[in-house]
Amino acid sequence: MSGRSYLQCAHCRRPFLSPFQAPQSVRMTMSGSQTSCPCCHKATSADKPFWCDPRVDPPSLWSAVADFVAAINELYGYFLDTTFGLRHSLQQFLAGEDRTRAVCDPGTDIDTLPFLYGIGDPNAPDNRLLHATTRGEYRRRNEPGGRNFRRAGQLVLVLLYEYWESTYLERISNALGKDRAELLVPLIGDLRLIRNDVVHCRGVISKDTHRKVTTITCSEGLEIYFSDEAFEQLIREMKGALDRLVTDAGLPDPQHRTLWSVE
């Protein structure tokens, strides 16, 4: 393969153009040689260069993938924050059920009682009602697997695909020297189909989507829902697909899919 040689910084791990250019067939080893990383400006070894197709821009590819992974992490954090908040809210709600029963007539079905959101003192004439439901509906929609859990996952799926389509597809395809239409990632293609069902079918999987998806488990006619474990796996698989884009282009593995443990 013809092309330019690159180095990977031992500190920030970003690739950069090697100041010591030589044909790949020569594979020069410069034991002990060092150069300065243009990103973090720290010294790094120059004795392990790698070569890329001349159409590939390794620094731009590395940065584009890292930025998309950062966006994925932000959205995953939103999902975790939201589902944590839903569980905590339901916990607080259920903890007050005995107090609610104590002020109701015996035999009252408290699930049928109104649950209201508003602004101001509810007994004051200038209060504003924002949303009305029942206690039973509030409980059901905030239970794991309930409507709010389903919507949280669906919103993240929609945003994941929109971020890719509007920003990162262009950046990554340009860095690879490819046209947008040439860059095919099966998992993201499946996200596109599910995104369409979330937007146009309120999350219910259509016959067409069920027939075409290959990387995400779903059932025709049922609303798409990811458990905590399934969503974690989806995020890891997305990062793995991005890692493969980098390594398939000849760069070192960025290992965004790595599982970390708290130490």
C-alpha positions in Angstrom: 0.0 0.0 0.0 1.3 3.4 -0.9 0.6 6.3 1.5 2.0 8.4 4.3 3.2 7.1 7.7 1.6 8.2 10.9 2.4 7.9 14.6 0.1 7.5 17.6 0.7 9.7 20.6 1.4 7.6 23.7 -0.3 10.2 25.9 -3.5 11.5 24.1 -3.6 8.5 21.7 -4.3 10.7 18.7 -2.7 9.8 15.4 -0.5 12.4 13.6 1.6 12.6 10.5 5.1 11.3 11.2 7.9 13.7 10.5 10.0 10.7 9.4 8.5 9.6 6.1 9.6 6.4 4.4 7.9 3.9 2.0 6.0 1.2 3.8 8.1 -1.4 2.1 11.1 -0.1 3.9 9.5 -0.2 7.4 12.2 1.8 9.0 12.7 1.2 12.7 14.1 4.2 14.6 14.7 2.8 18.0 14.8 5.4 20.6 13.7 8.2 18.2 11.1 10.6 19.6 9.0 13.4 18.3 6.4 15.8 19.7 2.7 15.3 19.4 1.1 18.3 17.7 -2.1 17.8 19.8 -0.8 17.6 23.4 2.8 18.6 22.6 4.3 15.8 24.6 7.2 13.6 23.5 6.2 10.3 22.0 8.1 7.4 20.4 8.6 7.4 16.7 9.7 3.8 16.3 6.3 2.3 15.5 4.8 4.1 12.5 1.7 2.8 10.7 0.6 3.5 7.1 -2.8 4.5 5.7 -4.4 4.6 2.4 -3.6 8.1 1.0 -7.4 8.9 0.8 -7.7 8.5 4.6 -7.1 11.5 6.9 -6.2 9.7 10.2 -6.3 12.7 12.6 -9.7 13.8 11.2 -11.1 10.3 11.4 -9.9 9.8 14.9 -11.4 13.1 16.0 -14.7 12.6 14.2 -15.2 9.2 15.8 -14.1 10.4 19.2 -16.6 13.3 19.0 -19.4 11.0 18.0 -18.6 8.7 20.9 -18.7 11.7 23.2 -22.2 12.5 21.9 -23.2 8.9 22.4 -22.0 9.0 26.0 -23.9 12.2 26.6 -27.1 10.7 25.3 -26.5 7.5 27.3 -26.0 9.6 30.4 -29.4 11.3 29.7 -31.0 7.8 29.4 -29.5 6.7 32.7 -30.4 10.0 34.5 -33.9 9.8 33.2 -34.6 6.2 34.2 -32.9 6.7 37.6 -35.2 9.7 38.1 -38.3 7.7 37.0 -37.5 5.0 39.5 -36.8 7.4 42.3 -40.1 9.3 41.6 -42.1 6.1 41.6 -40.4 5.1 44.9 -41.5 8.4 46.5 -44.9 8.1 45.1 -45.5 4.6 46.4 -44.1 5.5 49.8 -47.0 8.0 50.2 -49.8 5.6 49.3 -50.5 4.7 52.9 -51.0 8.4 53.7 -53.3 8.8 50.8 -55.5 5.9 51.9 -55.6 7.3 55.4 -57.4 10.4 54.2 -59.8 8.6 51.8 -63.1 6.9 52.6 -62.8 3.1 53.2 -62.9 1.1 50.0 -61.7 4.0 47.8 -59.7 2.9 44.8 -56.9 5.3 45.0 -55.7 4.5 41.5 -58.7 6.4 40.2 -57.9 9.6 42.2 -56.6 12.6 40.2 -52.9 13.3 40.0 -52.3 16.9 38.9 -49.4 19.1 37.9 -49.9 22.8 38.3 -48.5 26.2 39.3 -49.6 28.0 42.4 -51.7 27.1 45.3 -54.4 24.7 44.1 -56.9 26.4 46.4 -56.2 29.9 44.9 -58.2 31.1 42.0 -55.1 32.1 40.0 -53.6 28.6 39.9 -52.8 27.1 36.5 -53.4 23.4 35.7 -50.6 22.0 33.5 -51.4 18.3 33.3 -54.0 16.0 34.7 -53.9 12.2 35.0 -54.8 9.6 37.6 -52.7 8.0 40.3 -52.9 4.7 38.6 -51.8 6.0 35.3 -48.9 7.9 36.9 -47.8 4.7 38.5 -48.1 2.6 35.4 -46.2 5.0 33.1 -43.3 5.4 35.6 -42.8 1.6 36.3 -39.9 -0.1 34.5 -41.1 -0.9 31.1 -43.9 1.7 31.3 -44.5 4.4 28.8 -42.0 6.9 30.2 -39.2 4.2 30.2 -40.1 3.3 26.6 -40.2 7.0 25.5 -36.8 7.7 27.1 -35.1 4.9 25.1 -36.9 5.9 21.9 -35.9 9.5 22.2 -32.3 8.5 22.6 -32.5 6.2 19.6 -33.9 9.1 17.5 -31.2 11.5 18.6 -28.4 9.0 18.0 -29.5 8.5 14.4 -30.1 12.3 13.9 -26.6 13.2 15.2 -25.1 10.6 12.9 -27.1 11.7 9.8 -26.7 15.5 10.4 -23.1 15.7 11.5 -20.9 12.7 11.9 -21.7 10.8 8.7 -20.3 13.7 6.7 -17.2 14.1 8.9 -16.3 10.4 9.0 -17.0 9.8 5.3 -14.8 12.8 4.4 -12.0 11.6 6.7 -12.2 8.1 5.0 -12.1 9.7 1.6 -15.5 8.2 0.7 -18.9 9.5 -0.4 -21.7 9.5 2.2 -23.5 6.8 0.3 -20.5 4.5 0.4 -20.3 4.5 4.2 -22.6 1.7 5.4 -22.9 0.7 9.1 -25.6 -2.0 9.5 -26.4 -1.1 13.1 -26.9 2.6 12.2 -29.0 1.5 9.2 -31.3 -0.3 11.6 -31.5 2.7 13.9 -32.7 4.7 10.9 -35.6 2.2 10.4 -36.5 2.2 14.1 -36.2 6.0 14.1 -38.8 6.2 11.4 -41.2 4.0 13.4 -40.7 6.1 16.5 -41.5 9.3 14.6 -44.3 8.0 12.3 -45.8 5.0 14.3 -45.3 6.2 17.9 -42.6 3.5 18.4 -44.6 0.5 17.1 -42.5 -1.6 14.9 -43.8 -1.8 11.3 -43.8 -4.8 9.1 -41.2 -3.2 6.8 -38.8 -2.5 9.7 -39.2 -6.0 11.2 -38.4 -7.5 7.8 -35.3 -5.4 7.2 -33.5 -5.1 10.6 -30.6 -7.4 11.2 -28.8 -6.1 14.3 -31.6 -5.1 16.7 -34.2 -7.5 18.1 -37.7 -6.2 17.8 -41.2 -7.6 17.1 -43.7 -6.4 14.5 -46.7 -4.6 16.0 -45.1 -4.1 19.4 -43.6 -0.9 20.7 -39.8 -0.9 20.8 -38.4 -1.0 24.3 -34.9 -1.6 25.6 -34.2 -2.9 29.1 -31.3 -1.4 30.9 -29.1 -4.4 29.9 -30.3 -4.2 26.2 -29.6 -0.5 26.0 -26.1 -1.0 27.5 -25.4 -3.6 24.9 -26.7 -1.3 22.1 -24.4 1.5 23.2 -21.4 -0.9 23.4 -22.2 -2.3 19.9 -22.4 1.2 18.4 -19.0 2.0 19.9 -17.6 -1.3 18.5 -18.9 -0.4 15.0 -17.1 2.9 15.2 -13.9 1.2 16.4 -14.1 -1.0 13.3 -14.4 1.9 11.0 -11.1 3.2 12.5 -9.2 -0.1 12.4 -10.5 -1.1 8.9 -8.9 2.2 7.7 -5.5 1.0 9.1 -5.4 3.0 12.3 -4.7 1.7 15.8 -7.8 0.5 17.7 -9.3 3.4 19.7 -11.1 0.8 22.0 -14.1 3.0 22.6 -16.1 -0.2 23.3 -13.9 -1.1 26.3 -15.7 -2.0 29.5 -14.4 -0.1 32.5 -14.6 -0.8 36.2 -14.7 1.6 39.1 -11.4 1.4 41.0 
